Amino acid sequence: MDQQEYAVGATRVAAGRPNGRTGGAGRGTAAAVLAVREAARADAADALDAAGAADTADVEPGTGAADGADDAQAAGGAHGAARDVALSPDPGLLRLAHWFAAATPAAADDLCTASFGLYPARHLGAPAEPADPDVSWWHGPTAHGFASARSREGRADGGLRRARRDSAELPVVRSGAKPGRPGRHRKPERIPLMPEEAASAGPPPPVVAQDRSGEELPAAERRIAARLLLAHPLVTASGPHADGFPLIRRHRDWLAERFDTLLGYRLDVGPWHARLCKAGLGLGAARRLEHPVTGAPFTPGGYAQLTLALALLVDAPEQLEYRRLLDAMRAAAPGLTADPADLDMALAALAGWQVLGELPTAPAADAPADPSADTFVLTVDRELARAVPVGPPALAADAADLVRRAAEAEPATAVRRLLAETPAVLAADLPEDCRTWLHEHRLSGPAALADFLGLETELRAEGVALLDPAAELTDLALPGAGTLAQATLLLVERLVEEVRPLPAETSEGDVPIADALIDGVLGDITDEYGLPARYLSDRTALRRDALDLLHRLGLITPTPQPKRPPTWHLRPHAARFAPAPDLQPTPGTGRHSRPAPFIPSPPGPRAGQRA
């Protein structure tokens, strides 16, 4: 249905939900408002049909090679006529491109989250030791001590290897394997029952397919598919996650019902792709697109070029000249200046989503332009291009209104979305109606999502966090690999030790962090562990990147100031990363460390006295 509407020049825009829920990207798009395009495209299509009919009317019936030549000539004429038809941009996406160009970097990130909904879920791993739900994160157990304890659970005496070597634990086989040990590829032999034993045993239990963890196979497949969609909302049959696409198609009805019921998300599954249409997360979601190769964050100009290209590709031919696309982008939005870096990241993102096929090779910075790029032909997947935008730009008055509309939902759906998508949900951050729902459904609400997605619930006095011990359902990991992640972990550990309230003190939530403390801790870390090579030429970049990672993980939050950089506050769940308390800490050796307190030694025995 959506493809037919696009074919006649109509764009579907989300308005509401038939079951009373508002906003988001739910199934209410079936009752959407249609923004009809200009009639120029229809006139151009009629002219193209008329030209094709005139060409075919002049062809006389024939046989053999003459017919083939006539058909080729007619096809070539139709292709040339199609090439002459100007690309017409989608008006809603063109309007969105101008909003991106005028936005600040943070506002552009929020606008991308609301209009595209292609962000992955983000969860913390390494669960802490279970504790009383009324215990504060500031004073509760940490993830460090419990991770080492969990790794030792269930381990046999003498280690796993000794348990495997124990011949008493293995069945005796009569095969070519070594005595006392089954063959690597052989199954243990069954011992047949005596007739009287078989009669008393009764019918055998039904065989249920299970995975390695012992879970029933359909339930395991559904959970794998749900986690895949939440981590990658756009999955294609030939993309990097093609192995999970058959599971999504197999369980698409069940998945669509669960995503709609729990989160208000619409799931569209076609023959070659699956699209989970996520809703927005509101202001300050700290989600952004990044260059699929370099990892550079998108700029407002990059978002604008991406949206402008999508506005043209939703109705573009399957074979489109690269130069023609660039010319159409300039003609559609002459006021948007196209920086080469912005255009590069926009086209790279479209190629990563498989909206575009292979891109022309970009020349080096000091090399002349490649003339072959002008004749390079792009392969366009219009179906995927139409699946990317999910927000309602035609109904919004401006960019801020679009971000607000995309995040609107009833309290239960709004809280469950935050639980499913963000590292932690603090009651102090929620509106009054959402805070009331979370208080009334403190156990059942997170438990339903935890069972659906295979997560673990961590309840504390300040809020709830759904943790992923497998560390798979996230795009950012802490602890993580790389020097930046390791330095960031050391930073948050030491900040928690310095500023968290004492057990006898009461905390109102976030705790302010002095800029001098951040600089001093980073100075200690670089003195003790050295400075990573990538930060040797710019030491301030380490501070910027470490704070950015903590902010995106929700462990710190900024407080904007009019004419100064923002001040930072440490969030309660950052205390999960504090090391186990040391009653006799070793003083730091860095030049920014505090000196150890002087403790006088007890007086020794005087001369002439026995000790």
C-alpha positions in Angstrom: 0.0 0.0 0.0 2.8 2.4 0.9 4.6 1.7 -2.4 1.4 2.4 -4.3 1.0 5.7 -2.5 4.6 6.7 -3.3 4.0 5.7 -7.0 1.1 8.2 -7.3 3.1 10.9 -5.5 1.8 10.7 -1.9 3.8 10.6 1.3 2.3 8.9 4.4 2.8 10.9 7.6 2.3 9.4 11.1 -0.5 11.2 13.0 -1.8 9.0 15.9 -2.7 5.6 17.1 -6.2 4.0 16.7 -6.0 2.5 20.2 -5.7 5.9 21.9 -1.9 6.1 22.0 -0.4 9.2 20.5 2.7 10.0 18.6 5.7 7.8 18.0 5.9 5.4 15.2 3.1 2.9 16.0 0.5 1.4 13.8 -1.5 4.6 13.7 0.2 5.4 10.5 -2.7 3.6 8.8 -4.8 6.6 9.8 -2.3 9.2 8.6 -2.5 12.4 6.7 -1.5 12.3 3.0 0.7 15.2 1.8 0.0 15.2 -2.0 2.9 16.3 -4.1 2.9 18.7 -7.0 1.2 17.4 -10.2 4.3 18.0 -12.3 5.5 14.4 -11.7 2.2 13.0 -12.9 2.3 15.2 -16.0 5.9 14.1 -16.7 4.9 10.4 -16.3 2.0 10.9 -18.7 4.3 12.5 -21.3 6.7 9.6 -20.9 3.9 7.1 -21.5 2.7 9.0 -24.5 6.2 9.1 -26.0 6.5 5.3 -25.4 3.2 4.7 -27.1 4.1 6.8 -30.1 7.3 4.8 -30.5 5.6 1.5 -30.4 2.8 2.6 -32.8 5.4 3.1 -35.6 6.8 -0.4 -35.3 5.5 -2.9 -37.9 5.2 -6.5 -37.0 8.2 -8.5 -38.1 10.3 -11.5 -37.3 13.9 -12.3 -36.4 16.6 -9.7 -35.8 14.5 -6.9 -37.0 12.1 -7.2 -34.1 15.0 -7.3 -31.7 16.4 -4.1 -33.1 13.1 -2.4 -32.9 12.6 -3.5 -29.3 16.0 -2.3 -28.3 15.4 1.1 -30.0 12.1 1.5 -28.2 13.7 0.6 -24.9 16.5 3.0 -25.5 14.1 5.8 -26.3 12.1 5.1 -23.1 15.3 5.1 -21.1 16.4 8.4 -22.6 12.9 9.9 -21.9 13.1 8.8 -18.3 16.6 10.4 -18.0 15.1 13.7 -19.2 12.5 13.7 -16.4 13.7 15.9 -13.5 14.0 14.3 -10.0 11.4 15.7 -7.8 12.1 15.9 -4.0 9.7 14.8 -1.3 8.4 18.1 0.2 8.4 16.7 3.8 12.0 15.5 3.6 13.1 18.7 1.9 11.6 20.7 4.7 13.4 18.4 7.2 16.7 19.0 5.5 16.4 22.7 6.0 15.6 22.1 9.7 18.8 20.1 10.0 20.9 22.8 8.4 19.7 25.4 10.8 20.1 23.2 14.0 22.8 23.1 16.5 24.8 19.8 16.7 22.9 18.6 19.8 19.5 19.6 18.3 20.4 17.9 15.0 21.1 14.7 16.9 17.7 14.8 18.6 16.0 15.6 15.3 17.7 12.6 13.7 16.6 10.4 16.5 13.0 11.6 16.1 12.8 11.5 12.3 14.7 8.4 11.4 14.7 6.2 14.6 17.7 4.2 13.5 19.5 4.4 16.9 20.6 1.2 18.6 19.6 0.2 22.2 22.2 1.0 24.8 22.6 -1.0 28.0 25.2 -1.5 30.6 26.7 -4.9 31.3 28.4 -6.5 34.3 25.5 -6.7 36.8 26.2 -5.9 40.4 25.5 -8.2 43.3 21.8 -8.3 44.2 20.8 -5.8 46.9 17.7 -4.3 48.5 15.8 -2.3 45.9 15.7 0.6 48.4 19.5 0.9 48.5 21.0 3.8 46.7 23.3 3.3 43.8 25.8 5.6 45.6 26.1 3.1 48.5 25.1 -0.2 46.8 27.3 -3.0 45.6 29.5 -2.4 42.6 29.9 -4.4 39.4 33.6 -5.0 39.9 33.4 -7.4 42.9 30.3 -9.3 41.6 31.8 -9.9 38.1 34.7 -11.9 39.5 32.4 -13.8 41.8 30.0 -14.8 39.0 32.9 -16.0 36.8 33.8 -18.6 39.5 30.2 -19.8 40.0 29.4 -23.3 38.8 33.0 -24.3 38.3 33.9 -27.9 39.3 36.6 -28.7 41.7 39.9 -28.8 39.9 38.7 -26.7 37.0 36.7 -27.4 33.9 39.4 -29.4 32.2 39.7 -31.8 35.0 36.0 -32.4 35.0 36.1 -33.2 31.3 38.9 -35.7 31.9 37.0 -37.5 34.6 36.1 -40.8 33.0 33.4 -41.5 35.5 31.4 -38.5 34.2 31.4 -39.9 30.6 29.4 -42.7 29.2 31.2 -45.9 28.1 31.1 -46.2 24.3 31.9 -49.2 22.1 33.4 -47.5 19.1 36.7 -46.5 17.7 37.2 -43.9 20.4 39.7 -44.2 23.2 38.6 -46.1 26.2 36.6 -44.1 28.7 36.2 -41.1 26.3 33.6 -40.7 23.6 34.6 -39.8 20.1 34.6 -36.1 19.3 31.9 -36.5 16.7 30.0 -39.5 18.2 26.9 -39.6 20.3 26.7 -41.7 23.4 25.0 -45.1 22.9 21.7 -45.8 24.5 21.3 -48.7 26.8 18.2 -50.7 25.8 15.6 -51.4 28.4 14.3 -54.8 29.4 10.7 -55.5 28.3 9.4 -55.2 31.9 11.3 -52.0 32.4 9.9 -50.5 29.1 6.3 -51.4 30.1 6.7 -49.7 33.5 8.4 -46.6 32.1 5.4 -45.5 30.1 5.4 -43.4 27.0 8.5 -41.2 26.4 8.2 -37.5 27.1 7.7 -35.2 24.1 10.9 -34.0 22.5 11.2 -30.2 22.6 14.0 -28.5 20.5 16.3 -26.6 22.7 19.3 -24.4 22.3 22.6 -24.8 24.2 21.2 -23.0 27.3 18.3 -25.4 27.5 15.7 -22.9 26.4 13.0 -23.9 24.0 14.1 -23.2 20.4 11.1 -21.0 19.3 11.5 -18.8 22.4 15.2 -18.6 21.9 14.8 -17.6 18.2 12.2 -14.9 19.1 14.5 -13.4 21.7 17.5 -13.4 19.3 15.3 -11.7 16.6 14.0 -9.1 19.1 17.5 -8.3 20.3 18.7 -8.0 16.8 15.9 -5.5 15.8 16.4 -3.4 18.9 20.2 -3.2 18.2 19.8 -2.7 14.4 16.3 -1.4 13.5 17.0 -1.9 9.7 18.0 -5.5 8.8 18.4 -6.6 5.2 18.6 -10.1 3.7 22.0 -9.3 2.2 23.4 -7.0 4.8 25.9 -7.6 7.7 23.1 -9.2 9.9 21.6 -11.3 7.2 21.9 -14.5 9.3 19.2 -13.2 11.6 16.8 -12.1 8.9 15.2 -15.5 8.5 14.4 -15.6 12.2 12.7 -12.2 11.9 10.5 -13.4 9.0 9.7 -16.6 10.7 8.4 -14.9 13.9 7.3 -11.6 12.4 3.7 -11.8 13.6 4.7 -12.5 17.2 7.4 -9.9 17.1 5.1 -7.3 15.6 2.5 -7.9 18.4 5.1 -7.7 21.2 6.9 -4.6 20.0 3.5 -2.9 19.5 2.2 -3.9 22.9 5.2 -3.2 25.0 6.9 -0.3 23.1 4.4 1.0 20.6 6.8 0.3 17.7 5.7 -0.7 14.3 7.5 -3.6 12.6 7.5 -3.8 8.8 8.9 -7.0 7.3 9.2 -7.4 3.6 10.7 -10.0 1.3 14.2 -8.5 1.6 14.3 -6.2 4.7 12.8 -5.7 8.1 12.3 -2.3 9.7 11.6 -1.6 13.3 10.1 1.9 13.4 11.3 3.4 16.6 9.9 6.5 18.2 11.9 9.5 19.4 13.5 9.8 22.8 12.9 13.5 23.4 15.5 16.2 24.1 19.0 15.4 25.2 18.9 11.7 24.1 22.6 11.8 23.2 22.1 9.6 20.1 23.8 10.5 16.8 24.8 9.0 13.5 28.4 8.3 12.7 30.4 7.8 9.5 30.3 4.0 9.0 34.0 3.9 8.1 35.7 6.7 10.1 33.3 6.9 13.0 33.2 10.7 12.8 30.0 12.1 14.2 27.5 13.6 11.8 27.3 17.4 11.6 24.1 19.4 11.0 25.3 19.8 7.4 25.8 16.0 7.1 22.3 15.4 8.3 21.0 18.0 5.9 22.7 16.3 2.9 21.5 12.9 4.0 17.9 14.0 4.2 18.2 15.9 0.9 19.5 12.8 -0.8 16.7 10.7 0.6 14.1 13.3 -0.6 15.2 12.6 -4.1 15.9 8.8 -3.8 12.4 7.8 -2.7 11.2 8.1 -6.3 14.5 7.9 -8.2 15.0 5.3 -10.9 16.9 2.2 -10.0 19.9 3.2 -12.1 20.8 6.8 -11.4 23.9 8.7 -12.6 26.0 10.0 -9.8 26.4 13.5 -11.3 22.6 13.7 -11.9 22.0 13.1 -8.2 24.4 15.8 -7.2 22.9 18.3 -9.7 19.4 17.5 -8.5 20.4 18.1 -4.8 21.8 21.5 -5.7 18.7 22.4 -7.7 16.3 21.2 -4.9 18.0 23.2 -2.2 20.2 26.0 -3.6 20.5 27.6 -0.2 22.2 24.6 1.4 25.9 24.7 0.9 27.3 21.2 0.3 30.6 20.7 2.1 32.4 17.7 0.5 32.9 16.1 4.0 29.2 16.4 4.7 28.2 14.9 1.4 30.7 12.1 1.8 29.3 11.0 5.2 25.7 11.3 3.9 26.3 9.0 0.9 28.4 6.6 3.0 25.5 6.2 5.5 23.1 5.5 2.6 25.4 2.9 1.2 25.8 1.4 4.7 22.0 1.0 4.8 22.1 -0.4 1.3 19.9 2.4 0.0 22.7 3.0 -2.5 25.0 0.4 -4.0 28.6 0.9 -4.7 29.8 4.5 -4.5 32.5 6.1 -6.8 36.0 6.1 -5.3 36.7 9.4 -3.6 40.0 11.0 -4.9 42.8 11.8 -2.4 42.9 15.3 -0.9 45.7 16.4 -3.2 44.6 14.5 -6.3 42.6 16.0 -9.2 39.0 15.2 -9.6 38.3 11.8 -11.3 36.3 12.4 -14.5 34.8 8.9 -14.3 32.8 10.0 -11.3 30.6 12.1 -13.6 29.5 9.0 -15.6 29.3 6.6 -12.6 25.9 5.0 -12.2 24.4 4.4 -8.7 22.1 1.5 -7.9 19.1 2.8 -5.9 16.8 0.7 -3.7 13.7 2.8 -3.5 12.0 0.5 -1.0 14.8 0.9 1.5 14.9 4.7 0.9 11.2 4.9 1.8 11.9 2.8 4.9 14.4 5.1 6.5 12.2 8.1 7.6 9.6 7.4 10.3 8.9 10.8 11.9 6.0 13.0 11.0 7.6 16.2 9.4 4.5 17.3 7.6 2.5 17.7 10.9 5.2 19.5 12.9 5.5 23.2 13.1 9.2 23.2 13.5 12.1 21.0 14.5 11.4 21.2 18.2 7.7 20.3 17.6 8.8 17.3 15.6 11.1 16.0 18.5 8.2 16.5 20.9 5.6 14.7 18.7 7.9 11.8 18.0 8.4 11.1 21.8 4.7 11.4 22.8 3.2 8.3 24.3 1.1 7.2 27.3 3.1 6.8 30.6 3.4 3.0 30.4 4.8 3.1 26.8 7.1 6.0 27.5 8.7 4.4 30.5 9.1 1.1 28.8 10.8 2.8 25.8 13.3 4.4 28.1 13.9 1.1 29.8 14.5 -0.7 26.5 16.7 1.9 24.9 18.7 3.7 27.6 21.2 2.5 30.2 19.2 3.6 33.3 15.9 5.3 34.1 15.9 7.6 37.1 12.6 8.6 38.6 13.8 12.2 39.1 14.1 12.6 35.3 10.5 11.5 34.6 7.3 13.6 34.4 4.9 13.1 37.2 2.6 10.7 35.4 5.5 8.5 34.2 7.0 8.6 37.7 3.7 7.4 39.2 3.5 4.5 36.7 7.1 3.4 37.4 6.4 3.5 41.2 3.2 1.4 40.8 4.8 -1.1 38.4 8.3 -1.1 39.8 8.6 -4.9 39.6 6.2 -6.0 36.8 7.1 -3.3 34.3 10.8 -3.9 33.9 10.3 -7.7 34.4 8.2 -7.9 31.2 10.9 -6.2 29.1 13.7 -8.2 30.8 12.0 -11.4 29.8 11.3 -10.2 26.3 14.9 -9.1 25.6 16.9 -11.4 27.8 18.1 -8.7 30.2 18.6 -8.5 34.0 16.8 -6.0 36.2 18.7 -3.8 38.7 16.4 -1.9 41.1 17.8 0.9 43.2 16.3 3.7 45.2 16.9 6.2 42.4 15.5 4.1 39.5 15.8 1.0 37.3 18.4 -0.3 34.9 18.1 -3.2 32.5 21.5 -4.8 32.2 22.9 -7.1 29.4 25.5 -9.4 30.9 26.4 -10.5 27.4 27.4 -6.9 26.5 25.8 -7.3 23.1 22.7 -5.1 23.2 24.7 -1.8 23.1 26.7 0.4 20.8 29.0 1.6 23.6 30.7 -0.6 26.1 32.2 0.2 29.5 34.5 -1.5 30.4 35.5 -1.7 26.8 38.4 -2.3 24.5 40.7 0.5 23.5 42.7 3.2 25.3 39.8 5.7 25.4 37.4 3.2 27.1 40.1 2.2 29.6 41.0 5.8 30.4 37.3 6.6 30.8 36.7 3.7 33.2 39.6 4.9 35.3 38.2 8.4 35.2 34.7 7.5 36.4 36.1 5.2 39.1 38.1 8.0 40.6 35.4 10.6 40.3 33.0 8.4 42.2 35.5 7.9 45.0 36.0 11.7 45.2 32.5 13.1 45.1 30.0 10.4 46.1 28.1 11.1 49.4 29.1 9.3 52.5 26.7 6.6 53.8 25.5 8.9 56.6 24.8 11.7 54.1 21.6 12.1 52.1 21.9 12.8 48.3 19.4 14.6 46.2 20.5 12.6 43.1 23.3 14.1 40.9 26.5 15.4 42.4 28.4 18.3 40.8 32.0 17.7 39.6 34.5 20.5 39.7 36.4 21.1 36.5 39.7 21.2 38.4 38.9 17.7 39.7 38.4 16.3 36.2 41.6 17.8 35.1 43.5 16.6 38.1 42.2 13.0 37.8 43.0 12.9 34.1 46.5 14.2 34.9 47.0 11.4 37.4 45.9 8.8 34.8 48.3 10.1 32.1 51.1 10.3 34.6 50.6 6.7 35.8 49.6 5.0 32.5 51.0 7.4 29.8 49.1 9.3 27.2 47.7 7.4 24.2 49.4 8.1 20.9 46.3 9.6 19.3 46.2 12.3 22.1 49.9 13.3 22.1 49.3 16.3 19.9 46.1 17.4 21.6 45.8 16.6 25.3 42.5 18.4 25.6 41.0 15.9 23.2 41.3 13.1 25.8 39.2 15.2 28.2 36.6 15.9 25.5 36.3 12.3 24.3 36.2 10.8 27.8 33.5 13.2 29.0 31.6 12.6 25.7 31.6 8.8 26.3 30.4 9.2 29.9 27.7 11.6 28.7 26.5 9.2 26.0 26.4 6.4 28.5 24.3 8.6 30.8 26.8 8.5 33.7 27.2 12.3 33.7 24.9 15.1 32.6 25.8 18.6 31.6 24.4 21.8 33.0 24.5 24.5 30.2 25.9 27.9 31.0 25.3 31.1 28.9 28.9 32.0 28.0 31.0 29.2 29.5 31.4 25.5 28.9 28.9 23.3 30.6 29.5 22.0 34.1 29.1 18.3 34.7 27.2 16.3 37.3 27.8 12.7 38.2 24.7 10.5 38.1 23.9 7.9 40.8 24.3 4.8 38.7 27.9 5.8 37.9 28.7 4.5 41.3 28.3 0.9 39.9 31.8 1.3 38.5 33.4 2.3 41.7 36.0 -0.3 42.8 35.5 -2.2 46.1 36.2 0.1 49.0 39.8 0.0 50.3 40.1 0.8 54.0 43.8 1.4 53.6 44.2 3.0 50.1 47.6 3.4 48.6 48.4 7.1 47.9 48.7 8.0 44.2 52.1 8.6 42.7 51.0 11.2 40.1 52.0 14.8 40.5 48.3 15.7 40.7 47.7 13.2 43.6 47.1 14.4 47.2 50.0 13.7 49.6 49.6 10.9 52.0 48.7 12.1 55.5 51.5 12.1 58.0 51.0 9.5 60.7 53.7 9.7 63.5 55.2 6.4 64.6 54.8 5.4 68.2 57.8 6.4 70.4 60.4 3.8 70.7 62.2 2.7 74.0 64.6 5.1 75.5 68.3 4.4 75.8 69.0 2.0 78.6 65.5 0.6 78.7 64.3 -2.7 77.5 62.1 -2.8 74.5 
